[in-house]
Amino acid sequence: MSNKIIFDNLNEELVDYINNEYFSGFKRYSNWKLLPAKLKTFLPIYVAEKNSLKEKCERKTALIKLLINIMFSVYKEIQVNDRIEFNIQKLTELKNLKPKSLTFSLNLKDAISGYIIAAKETYTYNIENSCELFEYIQTSYEALLISNTHLRQAENTLSLCINLVNQYVDDVEGLRYKKVKKTPNEIEKESKDKNIHESEVTEYKDVRVIFNADQCVHYLNNITLNDGKIKDYTSHCSKNLSQVIELVHAAYTSDNRPWVIGYSGGKDSSAVASLVYLSLLALEENKRTKSIFLVASDTLVETPKVVDHIDNSLAAIGRQARLDDLPITTHKVLPEANQSFWACLLGKGYPAPTKSFRWCTERMKINPVSDFIKNKISQHDEVIVTLGSRSEESASRAQVIAKHKIENSRFARHTTLANAYIYTPIDTWSMDDVWKILRACSLEVTMSKLGIGKKWSDKYDLEWENPWGAKNLTLWNLYKDASDQGECPMVIDDSTPSCGNSRFGCWTCTVVTRDRAMESLIQNGEGWMEPLLKFRDLLAYTNIPENKDTYRNYKRRIGRVNFQRAKDGEDISAERAHVPGPYWLKYRKQWLKELLLQEKQFNEDGHKIELITEPELHAIRQEWLNDPNEPDWDDSLPTIYREVYGKDLNWVYNDNSTFDKQGAHILTELSAKHKVIPQMVMKLLDLEISMEGLSRRSGVQNKVTTILKQDWGTLEEIKLKQQDQQSKAGYDVFQQEISELNDKLSTVDTLLKKEF
């Protein structure tokens, strides 16, 4: 049953906007009727400009290489390669070694003059010696670099025009494809992805037809224009917003499964929220039967400006949805206190995240949302997870979207959650489409002899308005301030990166080399956040290989000293690098105090910020008290908090801790007297106390063995003890055999359990 768009809840400007703006993934501009005429005029100019610059650069390059050859022959040296920059540097070294200028013969001077004239270069004086020739080469190379820059700009402009022509042709005539034979690698990959034999894979694939520059010029010359405009046409690929809304209506009313919208506060999730909100407003009231849960995940270490934006947006959406009688509710989920960033880094001592050990994302962002979705699945059997994923974002994102799409369905399978399905209503949209719905205005192309650009045209008196009555100008400014361009002008040259592509993350993120978004926010007026950036840089500093042994324990949390395994092709007899464990407790205490002091200062300065929540403080304290390597017998955290804030939280003091400060001190003295490791004795006593009162103490022997097998003592002492044991190299040699024997033992054990 089709759903008619109801415009009663929409004002006149919004109705006009919905009926006239296009959202297709194509660069479908509001001045399409004028574009072909402008392209017909300017495209030949851009082609000629690009060809002229290309010829000029090729002539300059050939001349410079020829003159460099002459210079090397003058110095009686041989070139190593053909790279201009490298050879100029080499000639500079030779010139410094032989500073005396070498005078050229008459024949050589005439030859150099002939080469320069043949290259159509400006030539105002005769080159008499090696110094003059070297100076000419350097000047010519600097001019070549400028010409190459102009050439790249001309190529970008021409590429944009060709893209516009091709999208115009596709939109008018429908997408055009041609059959192209697949490569052996493509056939092999497809057979693996589909789990079929290579012979079952079709030999050809459809590839979109793209006109080159000459074909574009020929096509435009055959277009009939009336008063500089094209005739009206029926588009094949573009969809105006009313058609997009109809598709959302069809998805929403197709079943009774509730929707969960993943909302990050960024441009893509905001575009999805706007689209869904508009669609519900334009849907008949008796069909608004399904709940929509708009969920934001707060990692507790988000950039403060982003947190404010998300909180304000959730409040505005929830408030207006109630007034509009829409079944939309907003929710914010948090990581478990013992799985948060600070509980793991300061509590457990996890090192700051890296590309190879990114422990944070799943704990802090994925799991809380997944738990929310699972909860809704338990209530409703199945749910639709609505996301702002777009194929244009990256090739990998496009592959993921395509791979999990259900055939003949608008939904896809969730990659990890059973009974959850994915809906991506803007997966074909371009970034321009995203900003168009957020800005609520038109996009036009500007074109002249100087180049091509685009501008936003406020023709609906709606600019920046979103459906829930707030302004998206805040979001635009957030992206603008986080852009290292420092500005995002109203007319953006397509050849330069758009500030709309900025990315936000946690302010503590050390996976990236530099937090450019935070740096730009500070540079653009948010200087109060500089202490956060400095702390983030400190965490990144601890990940530098030569600094790891300073900040991190030599033992892992399992109580063992680990060394790197041999890599493929590596000599197994070589000494292995030591793998450090968690951060030392003294640094974790120091960093916690610094964060609390900074939090206090922020709030005194008027910035209402909670860097570490109270539940996290309790979780960190428990981790310190029960640290496997360095138990905090002093119970330091309440003292640190009191020193900063002059008050206590509601600490729980019956923590099952076996030792207090005095007991630990006595045991340390006795251990020194009897030459045993105090931490080992403490762990054994902890184990004994934990087993008290149990009627069955099964497995206690294994637990004692585990403690005794841990590495005790200093790193040097542990290395010395291991010298008499099997070497790491030997372990690697027999690792495969050991693994096979373990597998066999596991199989036998399983069979015995079944038998008895």
C-alpha positions in Angstrom: 0.0 0.0 0.0 1.5 3.3 -1.1 1.9 6.2 1.4 0.8 9.6 0.4 2.9 12.5 1.7 0.9 14.6 4.1 2.0 18.2 3.9 -0.4 19.5 6.6 2.4 19.5 9.3 4.9 21.3 7.1 5.1 25.0 6.3 5.0 26.4 2.8 8.7 26.9 2.5 9.4 23.3 3.6 6.9 21.9 1.2 8.6 23.8 -1.6 12.0 22.6 -0.5 10.8 18.9 -0.4 9.3 19.1 -3.9 12.2 20.8 -5.6 15.5 19.7 -4.1 17.3 16.6 -5.4 19.2 14.1 -3.3 20.7 11.4 -5.5 24.4 11.0 -5.0 24.8 12.9 -8.2 26.0 16.5 -8.2 22.5 17.6 -9.2 22.6 21.4 -8.9 19.6 23.8 -8.8 21.0 25.6 -12.0 21.1 22.4 -14.1 19.4 24.2 -17.0 22.2 26.7 -17.3 25.1 24.3 -16.7 25.3 22.6 -20.1 25.4 26.0 -21.8 28.2 27.2 -19.5 30.0 23.9 -19.9 29.6 24.2 -23.7 31.4 27.6 -23.5 34.1 26.9 -20.9 35.0 23.2 -21.3 37.0 23.8 -24.6 38.8 26.7 -22.8 39.7 24.4 -19.9 40.9 21.7 -22.3 43.1 24.1 -24.2 44.5 25.6 -21.0 45.3 22.1 -19.6 47.0 21.0 -22.9 49.0 24.2 -23.1 50.3 23.8 -19.5 51.0 20.2 -20.0 53.1 20.9 -23.1 54.9 23.7 -21.3 55.8 21.5 -18.3 57.0 18.7 -20.6 59.3 21.2 -22.5 60.6 22.7 -19.3 61.3 19.2 -17.8 63.1 18.0 -21.0 65.2 21.2 -21.1 66.2 21.0 -17.4 67.2 17.3 -17.7 69.3 18.1 -20.8 71.1 21.0 -19.0 71.7 18.8 -16.0 73.4 16.3 -18.3 75.6 19.0 -19.6 76.5 20.1 -16.0 77.5 16.5 -15.0 79.6 16.2 -18.1 81.4 19.5 -17.3 82.2 18.1 -13.8 83.2 14.8 -15.4 80.6 12.9 -13.3 78.0 10.3 -14.1 74.3 10.7 -13.2 72.9 8.0 -10.9 69.2 8.5 -11.9 66.9 10.8 -13.8 65.3 12.7 -10.9 65.6 16.4 -11.2 65.5 17.3 -7.5 68.1 14.7 -6.6 70.4 15.7 -9.4 70.2 19.4 -8.5 71.2 18.5 -5.0 74.1 16.4 -6.3 75.3 19.3 -8.5 75.2 21.6 -5.5 77.5 19.3 -3.7 79.9 19.1 -6.7 79.8 22.9 -7.1 80.8 23.3 -3.4 83.6 20.9 -3.9 84.8 22.8 -7.0 83.8 26.4 -6.4 85.9 27.7 -9.3 83.6 28.6 -12.3 84.4 26.7 -15.4 84.3 28.7 -18.7 82.5 27.1 -21.6 83.8 26.7 -25.1 82.1 28.6 -27.9 80.5 25.4 -29.3 79.0 24.5 -25.9 77.6 28.1 -25.4 76.0 27.9 -28.8 74.5 24.4 -28.0 73.1 25.6 -24.7 71.5 28.7 -26.5 70.0 26.4 -29.1 68.5 24.1 -26.5 66.9 27.0 -24.6 65.5 28.6 -27.8 64.1 25.2 -29.0 62.3 24.9 -25.6 60.6 28.2 -26.3 62.0 29.6 -23.0 62.7 33.3 -22.4 66.4 33.9 -23.2 67.9 37.3 -22.5 71.6 36.6 -22.0 74.4 34.2 -23.1 75.4 31.5 -20.5 79.2 31.8 -20.3 80.2 29.4 -17.5 79.2 26.6 -15.1 78.0 29.0 -12.4 75.6 30.8 -14.8 74.3 27.5 -16.1 73.7 26.1 -12.6 71.9 29.3 -11.6 69.7 29.0 -14.8 68.9 25.4 -13.9 67.8 26.3 -10.4 65.6 29.2 -11.7 64.1 27.0 -14.3 63.3 24.3 -11.8 61.5 26.8 -9.5 59.5 27.9 -12.5 58.7 24.3 -13.4 57.3 23.7 -9.9 55.0 26.7 -10.3 53.9 25.4 -13.7 53.2 22.0 -12.4 51.0 23.5 -9.7 49.0 25.4 -12.3 48.8 22.2 -14.4 47.3 20.3 -11.4 44.8 23.0 -10.9 43.8 23.0 -14.5 43.5 19.1 -14.5 41.3 19.3 -11.4 39.0 21.9 -13.0 38.8 19.9 -16.2 38.1 16.7 -14.2 35.2 18.4 -12.4 33.7 19.6 -15.6 34.0 16.1 -17.2 32.4 14.7 -14.0 29.5 17.2 -14.3 28.9 16.3 -18.0 28.9 12.6 -17.3 26.5 13.0 -14.4 24.3 15.1 -16.5 24.3 12.5 -19.3 23.5 9.7 -16.8 20.7 11.7 -15.3 19.2 12.5 -18.6 19.7 9.1 -20.4 20.0 6.7 -17.5 23.3 5.1 -16.3 25.2 3.7 -19.3 27.3 0.5 -18.8 29.6 -1.6 -21.0 30.8 -5.2 -20.6 34.4 -5.6 -19.4 36.2 -8.9 -18.9 37.1 -9.6 -15.2 40.7 -10.1 -14.2 41.8 -13.5 -12.8 42.2 -11.9 -9.4 38.7 -10.5 -9.5 37.3 -13.9 -10.4 39.2 -15.6 -7.6 38.1 -13.0 -5.1 34.4 -13.3 -6.1 34.5 -17.1 -6.0 35.8 -16.9 -2.4 33.3 -14.2 -1.3 30.4 -16.2 -2.7 31.8 -19.6 -1.8 31.4 -20.9 -5.3 33.8 -22.5 -7.9 35.6 -20.1 -10.2 33.9 -21.7 -13.2 30.6 -20.5 -11.8 31.7 -16.8 -11.7 30.4 -14.8 -14.7 33.3 -13.8 -17.0 32.2 -10.2 -17.6 31.2 -7.2 -15.4 29.3 -4.0 -16.1 31.4 -0.9 -16.0 29.9 2.6 -16.1 30.6 4.4 -19.4 32.6 7.6 -18.7 33.2 10.2 -21.5 36.6 11.7 -21.8 37.2 15.4 -22.4 36.9 15.2 -26.2 33.7 13.1 -26.0 32.2 15.5 -23.5 32.9 18.5 -25.9 31.3 16.5 -28.8 28.2 15.7 -26.7 27.7 19.3 -25.6 28.0 20.5 -29.1 25.1 18.3 -30.1 22.8 19.7 -27.3 20.0 22.0 -28.5 19.8 25.2 -26.4 16.9 27.6 -26.1 18.0 31.1 -24.9 21.1 29.6 -23.3 19.1 26.9 -21.4 18.3 23.2 -22.1 14.8 22.0 -22.4 13.0 20.4 -19.4 13.8 16.7 -19.1 12.7 13.8 -16.9 15.6 12.6 -14.8 16.5 9.0 -14.7 18.8 8.9 -11.6 18.0 12.0 -9.5 15.4 11.8 -6.8 13.9 14.9 -5.3 13.4 14.9 -1.5 9.7 14.0 -1.8 10.7 10.7 -3.6 13.3 10.0 -0.9 10.7 10.5 1.8 8.4 8.1 0.0 11.1 5.4 0.1 11.5 6.0 3.8 7.8 5.7 4.3 7.8 2.4 2.4 10.6 1.1 4.7 8.9 2.3 7.8 5.5 0.9 7.1 6.6 -2.4 5.6 6.6 -4.2 9.0 6.3 -3.7 12.7 10.0 -3.9 13.6 11.1 -0.8 15.6 14.0 1.3 14.4 17.2 2.2 16.3 18.9 5.2 14.8 22.7 5.4 15.5 23.3 9.1 16.3 26.9 10.4 16.7 26.0 14.1 16.3 28.1 14.3 13.1 26.9 15.3 9.7 25.8 11.9 8.4 23.9 10.8 11.4 22.3 14.2 11.7 21.2 13.9 8.0 19.6 10.6 8.7 17.8 12.0 11.8 16.6 15.0 9.8 15.4 12.7 6.9 13.5 10.3 9.3 12.0 13.2 11.3 10.8 14.9 8.1 9.4 11.6 6.8 7.4 11.0 10.0 6.0 14.5 9.9 4.9 13.8 6.3 3.3 10.5 7.2 -0.3 10.0 8.1 -0.7 10.0 11.9 -2.5 6.6 12.0 0.6 5.0 10.4 3.1 6.3 12.9 2.9 3.1 14.8 6.5 2.0 15.2 8.8 3.2 17.9 12.1 4.9 16.8 14.9 5.0 19.3 17.6 7.6 18.6 20.7 6.4 20.4 23.9 8.3 21.1 27.0 6.6 22.6 29.0 8.7 24.9 32.5 7.3 25.5 33.0 9.7 28.4 36.1 11.0 26.7 34.5 12.8 23.7 35.7 16.3 22.8 33.8 18.6 25.2 32.3 20.7 22.3 31.0 17.5 20.7 29.4 16.3 24.0 27.6 19.7 24.4 26.3 19.5 20.8 25.1 15.9 21.2 23.4 16.6 24.6 21.6 19.7 23.2 20.5 17.9 20.1 19.1 14.9 22.0 17.2 17.2 24.3 15.8 19.3 21.3 14.8 16.2 19.3 13.1 14.5 22.2 11.2 17.7 23.2 9.9 18.5 19.7 9.1 14.9 18.9 6.7 14.9 21.9 5.1 18.1 20.8 4.7 16.8 17.2 3.3 13.5 18.6 6.0 11.4 16.8 7.1 8.0 18.2 10.8 9.1 18.5 12.6 8.9 21.8 16.2 9.8 22.5 18.7 7.8 24.6 22.3 8.1 25.6 24.4 5.0 26.5 27.6 4.9 28.4 30.3 2.2 28.7 30.3 0.1 31.9 32.3 1.9 34.6 34.9 -0.9 34.7 35.3 -0.8 30.9 35.6 2.9 30.4 38.8 4.5 29.0 40.1 5.7 32.4 39.1 2.4 34.2 41.2 0.5 31.7 44.1 3.0 31.3 44.4 4.4 34.8 42.8 1.4 36.6 44.1 -1.7 34.8 47.2 0.1 33.3 46.3 -0.6 29.7 48.7 1.4 27.4 47.3 4.2 25.4 45.6 2.7 22.3 47.5 2.2 19.1 46.6 0.9 15.6 47.8 -2.6 16.6 46.1 -2.5 20.0 42.9 -0.5 19.7 41.3 -1.8 22.8 39.0 1.2 23.3 36.4 1.2 20.5 34.6 -2.0 21.3 34.5 -1.4 25.1 33.5 2.2 24.9 31.4 2.7 21.8 30.3 -0.6 20.2 29.3 -2.7 23.3 27.0 -0.1 24.9 25.0 0.4 21.7 25.0 -3.4 21.1 23.6 -3.9 24.6 20.9 -1.4 23.9 20.0 -3.1 20.6 20.0 -6.5 22.2 17.6 -5.2 24.9 15.2 -4.0 22.2 15.6 -7.3 20.3 14.6 -9.2 23.5 11.4 -7.0 23.7 10.5 -6.9 20.0 12.2 -10.0 18.5 13.8 -8.0 15.7 14.9 -4.4 15.1 16.0 -2.2 12.2 19.3 -0.4 12.9 19.2 2.8 10.8 22.6 4.3 10.1 24.2 7.2 8.1 26.7 5.0 6.3 27.5 6.2 2.7 29.2 4.3 -0.1 31.0 7.5 -1.1 32.9 7.7 2.2 35.4 4.9 1.3 35.8 1.9 -0.9 35.8 -0.4 2.2 32.5 1.2 3.4 30.9 0.6 0.0 32.0 -3.0 0.0 30.6 -3.6 3.5 27.2 -2.0 2.5 27.0 -4.1 -0.7 28.2 -7.4 0.8 25.5 -7.6 3.5 22.6 -6.2 1.4 19.7 -8.7 1.3 18.6 -9.3 -2.4 15.4 -7.6 -3.4 15.2 -5.8 -0.1 16.0 -2.4 1.2 17.6 -3.9 4.3 20.9 -5.6 5.0 22.0 -8.2 7.6 23.8 -6.9 10.8 27.3 -8.2 10.8 27.4 -9.3 14.4 23.9 -9.1 16.0 21.3 -11.8 15.2 17.8 -10.5 14.5 19.1 -7.1 13.8 18.9 -5.6 10.3 20.6 -2.5 8.8 18.9 0.3 6.9 21.0 2.9 5.2 18.6 5.5 3.7 21.4 7.8 2.5 23.9 5.2 1.3 23.9 6.7 -2.2 24.2 10.3 -1.2 27.1 12.5 -1.8 28.6 14.8 0.9 26.9 17.7 -0.9 23.5 15.9 -0.4 24.3 15.6 3.3 25.0 19.3 3.7 22.1 20.2 1.5 19.6 18.7 3.9 21.4 20.1 6.9 21.6 23.6 5.5 18.1 23.4 4.0 19.1 25.4 0.9 20.1 24.9 -2.8 23.5 24.2 -4.3 24.6 25.9 -7.4 27.7 25.7 -9.6 29.8 28.8 -10.5 31.8 28.7 -13.7 34.2 31.2 -15.3 37.5 31.4 -17.1 39.1 31.3 -13.7 37.7 27.9 -12.8 34.7 26.1 -11.4 33.3 26.2 -7.9 30.0 25.8 -6.0 27.9 28.0 -3.7 25.0 27.6 -1.4 21.9 29.6 -2.4 19.3 30.4 0.3 16.2 30.4 -1.8 13.7 28.9 0.8 14.2 31.1 3.9 15.0 27.9 5.7 18.8 28.0 5.9 20.2 26.0 8.8 16.8 24.9 10.1 16.3 21.3 11.1 12.9 19.7 11.5 13.0 19.8 15.3 13.3 23.5 15.5 17.0 23.9 16.2 19.8 25.3 13.9 22.4 23.2 12.1 24.6 26.3 12.0 26.1 24.9 15.2 27.1 21.7 13.5 28.6 23.6 10.5 30.7 25.8 12.8 31.8 22.7 14.7 33.2 21.2 11.5 34.5 24.6 10.4 36.4 25.1 13.6 37.8 21.5 13.6 39.1 22.1 10.0 42.8 22.9 9.7 41.8 25.3 7.0 40.5 27.6 9.8 37.5 28.6 7.7 34.7 27.2 5.5 33.6 29.9 3.1 30.2 30.2 1.5 31.8 29.6 -1.9 34.0 26.4 -1.8 36.3 25.6 -4.6 35.7 22.0 -5.6 39.4 21.5 -6.1 40.2 22.0 -2.4 39.2 19.7 0.5 36.0 20.7 2.1 35.8 21.5 5.8 32.7 19.3 5.8 35.0 16.2 5.8 36.5 16.9 9.3 36.4 14.0 11.7 35.9 14.0 15.4 37.0 11.5 18.0 37.8 11.1 21.6 40.1 13.8 22.9 42.3 11.0 24.4 42.7 9.3 21.0 46.4 8.2 20.4 45.6 6.0 17.4 46.1 9.0 15.1 49.5 10.7 14.9 48.0 14.1 15.6 44.6 15.2 16.8 44.1 17.8 14.0 40.4 18.4 15.0 41.4 19.4 18.5 44.3 21.5 17.3 42.0 23.4 15.0 39.4 23.9 17.6 42.1 25.4 19.9 43.4 27.5 17.1 39.9 28.8 16.3 39.0 30.1 19.7 38.7 27.1 22.1 42.1 27.7 23.7 40.8 26.5 27.1 41.0 22.9 25.8 44.8 23.1 25.3 45.5 21.2 28.6 43.5 18.3 27.2 45.6 18.2 24.0 48.8 18.3 26.1 47.6 15.4 28.2 46.7 13.4 25.0 50.2 14.2 23.6 51.7 12.9 26.9 49.8 9.6 26.4 51.1 9.4 22.8 54.6 10.0 24.1 54.4 6.9 26.3 53.8 4.8 23.2 57.1 5.8 21.5 59.2 2.5 21.6 62.2 3.9 23.5 59.8 5.3 26.2 57.8 2.2 26.9 60.2 0.6 29.4 60.1 3.9 31.4 56.4 4.1 31.8 55.4 0.4 31.8 55.9 -2.6 34.1 58.3 -5.3 32.8 55.6 -7.9 33.6 52.3 -8.4 32.0 49.0 -8.5 34.0 49.2 -12.3 34.1 52.4 -11.9 36.2 54.8 -13.2 33.4 57.6 -11.6 31.5 57.0 -11.9 27.8 59.2 -11.6 24.8 58.3 -11.1 21.1 57.9 -14.2 19.0 60.0 -14.7 15.9 58.6 -13.3 12.7 58.7 -15.0 9.3 62.2 -15.1 8.0 63.8 -13.9 11.3 66.7 -15.8 12.8 65.1 -17.7 15.7 68.4 -17.7 17.7 68.4 -13.9 17.8 67.6 -12.2 21.1 63.9 -11.2 21.3 62.6 -7.8 22.3 61.0 -7.5 25.7 57.2 -6.9 25.6 56.3 -4.4 28.4 53.2 -4.7 30.5 50.8 -2.2 32.0 51.7 1.3 33.2 53.5 1.5 36.5 51.1 2.4 39.3 53.1 5.5 40.3 52.4 7.0 36.8 48.7 6.1 37.0 48.4 7.8 40.4 50.2 10.9 39.0 48.0 11.1 35.9 44.8 10.7 37.9 45.7 13.6 40.2 46.6 15.8 37.2 43.2 15.0 35.6 41.3 15.8 38.8 43.2 19.1 39.2 42.5 20.1 35.6 38.8 19.1 36.0 38.6 21.3 39.1 40.2 24.2 37.3 37.9 23.9 34.3 34.8 24.1 36.5 36.2 27.1 38.4 36.7 28.8 35.1 33.1 28.2 34.1 33.4 25.1 31.9 31.1 22.5 33.3 33.1 19.4 32.6 33.5 16.0 34.3 36.7 14.4 33.0 36.3 11.3 35.3 33.0 10.2 36.6 32.3 9.0 40.1 31.6 5.4 39.0 34.9 5.4 37.2 36.7 6.6 40.3 35.2 3.6 42.3 36.2 1.2 39.4 39.8 2.6 39.3 40.1 2.2 43.1 39.1 -1.4 42.9 41.5 -2.1 40.1 44.3 -0.5 42.1 43.5 -2.5 45.3 43.5 -5.7 43.3 46.3 -5.0 40.8 47.9 -8.3 39.9 51.5 -6.8 40.0 51.3 -3.8 42.2 48.4 -4.0 44.7 47.7 -0.5 46.2 48.0 -1.4 49.8 47.9 2.3 50.7 44.5 2.6 49.2 45.7 5.9 47.6 42.7 7.0 45.5 40.5 8.4 48.3 43.6 10.4 49.6 44.3 11.8 46.1 40.6 12.8 45.7 40.6 14.5 49.1 43.8 16.4 48.4 42.2 17.8 45.2 38.6 18.5 46.3 39.0 18.6 50.1 36.1 16.1 50.6 35.4 12.4 50.4 33.1 10.4 48.1 31.0 7.6 49.5 33.9 5.1 49.4 33.3 1.4 50.2 36.0 0.3 52.7 35.0 -3.3 53.3 36.8 -4.3 50.0 38.0 -7.7 51.0 41.5 -6.4 51.0 43.8 -8.8 52.9 46.5 -6.2 53.7 46.5 -2.6 54.8 49.5 -0.4 54.8 50.8 -1.6 58.2 50.3 -5.3 57.4 52.0 -4.9 54.0 55.0 -3.2 55.7 55.4 -6.0 58.3 55.1 -8.7 55.6 57.7 -6.9 53.5 60.2 -6.9 56.4 59.6 -10.6 57.1 60.0 -11.5 53.4 63.3 -9.7 53.3 64.4 -11.6 56.3 63.4 -15.0 54.9 64.5 -14.1 51.3 61.1 -14.5 49.7 59.1 -12.2 47.4 56.4 -10.4 49.5 54.0 -10.0 46.6 54.0 -13.8 46.1 53.3 -14.5 49.8 50.5 -11.9 49.7 48.9 -13.5 46.7 49.0 -16.9 48.3 47.4 -15.5 51.5 44.8 -13.7 49.4 44.0 -17.1 47.8 43.8 -18.9 51.1 41.4 -16.2 52.5 39.2 -16.3 49.4 38.7 -20.1 49.8 37.6 -19.9 53.4 34.2 -21.3 54.2 33.9 -23.3 50.9 32.9 -26.9 51.4 34.7 -27.9 48.3 38.1 -26.3 47.5 38.5 -28.0 44.1 41.1 -26.5 41.9 43.0 -24.8 44.7 46.2 -26.8 43.8 46.1 -25.4 40.3 45.5 -21.9 41.6 48.5 -22.2 43.9 50.6 -23.5 41.0 49.6 -20.6 38.8 50.8 -18.1 41.4 54.1 -20.0 42.0 54.7 -20.1 38.2 54.5 -16.4 37.8 57.8 -14.5 37.3 58.9 -13.0 40.6 61.7 -10.5 41.2 63.4 -7.9 39.1 63.6 -8.1 35.3 67.3 -9.0 35.6 66.6 -11.7 38.2 63.9 -13.2 36.0 66.1 -13.2 32.9 68.8 -14.9 35.0 66.4 -17.6 36.2 65.3 -18.3 32.6 68.8 -18.9 31.3 68.7 -22.5 32.6 65.3 -23.1 31.1 64.4 -23.8 27.5 65.3 -20.9 25.3 62.8 -18.8 23.4 64.4 -19.9 20.2 64.0 -23.6 21.2 60.4 -23.0 22.1 59.8 -21.5 18.6 61.5 -24.5 17.0 59.1 -27.0 18.7 56.1 -24.8 18.9 54.2 -26.6 16.1 54.9 -30.0 17.6 53.8 -28.7 21.0 50.6 -27.3 19.6 49.8 -30.6 17.8 50.4 -32.6 21.0 48.2 -30.2 23.0 45.4 -30.6 20.4 45.7 -34.4 20.7 45.6 -34.3 24.5 42.5 -32.0 24.3 40.8 -34.6 22.0 41.6 -37.5 24.3 40.4 -35.5 27.3 37.1 -34.8 25.6 36.6 -38.5 24.7 37.3 -39.5 28.3 34.7 -37.1 29.6 32.1 -38.6 27.2 33.1 -42.1 28.2 32.9 -41.6 32.0 
